[in-house]
Amino acid sequence: MSVLTRDEAQTRAKLLDVHHYAIALDLTTGDETFTSRTVVRFTARTQADTFVELKPAELREATLDGHPLDPETLKDNRLPLKALTPGEHELRIDAVMRYSRTGEGMHRFTDPTDGETYVYTQLFMEDVQRVFAAFDQPDLKAVFDLSVKAPAGWSVLANGITTDLGDGHWQAAATPLISTYLVAVAAGPWHSVRTEHRGLPFGIHCRRSLAPYLDPDADEIFEITRQCYDRYHEKFEEPYPFDSYDQAFVPEFNAGAMENPGLVTFRDEFVYRSAVTDTERQTRAMVIAHEMAHMWFGDLVTLRWWDDIWLNESFAEYMGYQTLTEATRFTDTWVDFGVMRKGWGYDADQRPSTHPVAPEAVDDTAAALLNFDGISYAKGASALRQLVTWLGEKDFLAGINTHFARHRFANATLADFIDSLASATERDVHAWADAWLRTTGVDTLRPVVTPGEEGTYTLQVEHKGSRPHRVAVGLYDLDVADEGRHLVLRERLDLDVPQSTPQSIGKRPTLLLLNDGDLTYTKVRFDPESFKAVTETLSGLPSPLSRAVVWNALRDAVRDGELPPTAYLDAARTHLPHETDLALVQGVLAFASTYVADRYVTPEQRPAALATLSSLCRDLIRRTEDGDNPGLRLIAVRHSVNAAAHPDTIAAWLADGTVPGGPELDPELRWRVLARLAVLGATDESAIAAELARDPSATGQEGAARCRAALPTEEAKAQAWEAMFTRDDLSNYLFTATAQGFWQPEQTDLVRQYVPRYYEDAVALAARRGPAIADAAGRWAFPDHAIDEDNQALGQACLRDADPIPALRRKLVDQLDDLGRALRVRQS
């Protein structure tokens, strides 16, 4: 397949003005394909050759201005349009298109619970070509007029309000000018809940089998939606630019959500079938806020080319967290960002695949797809948070509103945005952008505390890196009235780094915390006295956001080989039993289990690491026996299951259907326990089949696949490997579940033979099945528990000799860098 290059896109944009698409989809033609008829009206400015993109199963007919085009000229995904003359043109395409099972293009899913079928589009980057013919680049915006023929009993959702014309025919209201990748349709026997807010129709939709789980949460989802909608209208002068706001929770979705204007699609795991914590509800709310921010950042004003993806994602990420904090009951969202999302950015920014937030050259769409990572989201949002700290929110919002006014329903670049900001402030935002958006890597700040005269001290910050920072420095003293168990904030200083002169801090604080409040993007370290205070009194810091900064600093120190991983476990064992913020408990336990226990400690140290985690979880379970913190108890139970080294206790929970004192085992916990029992060799196929009969849902199918792949037998591993790498019939979700079960630290010897097979088989699989499965194969099927130099050498040879497709290559580069880091941590 040919990928679109920046040069080709710029050439085509100079040649064409695209005005209108009329798209007719027939979804009644069978389980494998659907019919797509497209009429495109456009203007050519000069005489030239160009092309339109599509990826059909069959191109039945194509005409340009009434003259037939030869279907045989379609090569890969390009149909040539030769010798266009200046003026108006009409292109007609009649094609048969394939449904997807990988979440790309028009994804088709049959619900195992009730046999109902659903389809939806995910057209991001270049997958519109899988659904209809298009001049597929973001700066050729047009009006889209969509009609759909659907089976009886289905309803159809789209970017605009849809009308049922009868006999299975649906018509969507024409869109304003939008980019091709933002067109959306979702069809099936949806369960829908509707309301109206400020004259605008709101709707939420899910599979019928999920209706009993969506309905109890509908009020909460609508409340968050209304609160964010109102807050954005307070921030932005430009009103919401579309005719309705639907949110569809769709099956087997690859991303968290997609910002299609008027029809946001979410992965339907956000419709909770089992108990969740309030932090998980906050995450769902943040995604709602994030996607709504895209209605302005990305949909109203769209990037011109994919090098400016940060203009979409960084802004939506920042606005999502900030608006949720301002407008909803979730007032501590930046804690979750700090402990869960920010590490994603730090990790990505220290790998060989790092790139600037705003790279100067993204040569083609394949390269662009790789930049949807922790840098474009978490680092970019952190940079914006630092910009607001430096610029002030008033000037920041003034610049944003200027940007919307200048480029509404059009396209913009980094230079356009910086010019809009510059119009609202006297500060040198161009220099700021060069320092923050055009550079790579993570700065490190380290305090040097020096005694001065009469018992006073000064602070000098050692700055490793190149970016300017405005940081807060927290000076904390022991609370003598509380027998030294807690810290109190004496003063918070604002400091510009690099410093011009040392900063006086008065008497020596017990703890000096750089980047208190987490307002910049940097790693921080402690002076010796402060590190001692951290080990003794971390849980006594009054603010959860301050504690998040400390936990991140400890995490970074472990990854950099400056702090033994066992010391991180000791800190967790000491301080998490006293932690009150659920996001912090979840984030610390996730790092402690997934990285420290599974990768960073040696195999000889792993039993002790699991014992520490089990002991910690028992403490948390005992702490919550009175039932006043069910979220904390749920987190502790989940991680207790994950850390179980012996099956007896969790097997008894499964047999009884409950943890003593609660909670009862809902489907999520039952599958979690069964998966751990499978790893430990304490269950079998008959038990998995019985559990699947109890829960035959899509989630149950994934749970069964995960458990079967985790069984410690040669037969189970061989069957799982064949399912992943040979049969090619697994959906994206079932592939991921199988891969998650396959590699286990406890089964290193059993699966050793598959480590060299992985590289050859993954390269071939990615070439056959495309980027979505390549991403899953690189992320979930990689042998990341084989922490040894042989695995690293095999991977490097694959990158050198095997030519994996870009999506897989990027994942392998990242995984191998993480593998090398784990080796260094073990050797430090």
Disulfide bonds with the S-S distance in Angstrom:
none
